[in-house]
Amino acid sequence: MNSDEMDFLQSDVFSGADAFRPSFRPREEPKLDPIVSELVGKPIKVNNPKLIALIVKWKKEKGDSDEPDNFFQDPVKIEELKQTL
């Protein structure tokens, strides 16, 4: 072995105690849905179960049509969203 193969940085070295220690990352807080929060008037997170249930219900009502989802432009759906959340 020549000396070039043995060159390494101090950052490449780790102790045996750290070899099998899992790296810990705190769980991230779910993000806020800016569109729904603005419509409802209070902060609503993207993983809100009531919001998800409403979207699923609206998708089922819509069916397999090719037209775009404009749920947040329909006044009836906006009112239902406000009442539910």
N, C-alpha and C positions, 0 to 999 in steps of 0.2 A: 504494500500500500504506500502510495506517495502522500505527501503532506496535504495536497489539494483535496483528497478524499476525506481527510480527517478534520477539515475546517468546517466549523458550524458556528452559528450565532448563539449567544446566551439565551435568546428567546426560544431556541429549539430544545432546550434542556427542560425537563420536568422531573419532579421527584416521584419516587415510587408510590408515595401516599396519594398523589394526585392522579395516578394512572387510571384508576377505576372509579373515581369520584364523578358522579354525573354533574353536568353543568346545569345550574339552576337558573331559570328565567321566570320571573314573576308573570302570572297570567295577565294578559291585557284586558282592560275594561272594554266591553262591547261598544262599538261606535254608535253615535247618534245618527238617526236618519234625518237629514236636514229638510227634505221636502215634507215628510209627514209631520215633523216637529213644527214646521212653519204653519202647516194647515190646521193642526190641532191646537197650537198655542202653548205647548209644553214640551219638554224634551222627551222624545220617544226613541228607544234603542232599536237597532236593526233586528235584534233577535227577540223582540217582544212577541210572546205567544198569541196574543189577541190580534196583533197586526198580521202575523203569518197566517192565522186562521181566516182572516178577512180576505187576504190576497188569494189563498187557495180557493175559497168560496167563489170569488169573482172569476178566477181562471176557469173553474168548472162551469159556471154560468155562460162564459164566453164560448167555450168549446174549442174546436180545432180550426177556427177561422184564421185567415192570414192577416187580418187587419191588426194594426199595432194596439198595444195595451195603453189606453188613455184613462186609466182608473182615476188619476188625480186631477183630471180636467172635467170629470162628470160631476155635476153638483149633487146628484143623488148619492153617489158613492162617497163624496166628501162629507156629506151630512151623516151618513152611516158611520164613517170613520170617526168623526167627532163624537158621536153618541157612544160608540164602543170604547174608545180610548179616553 
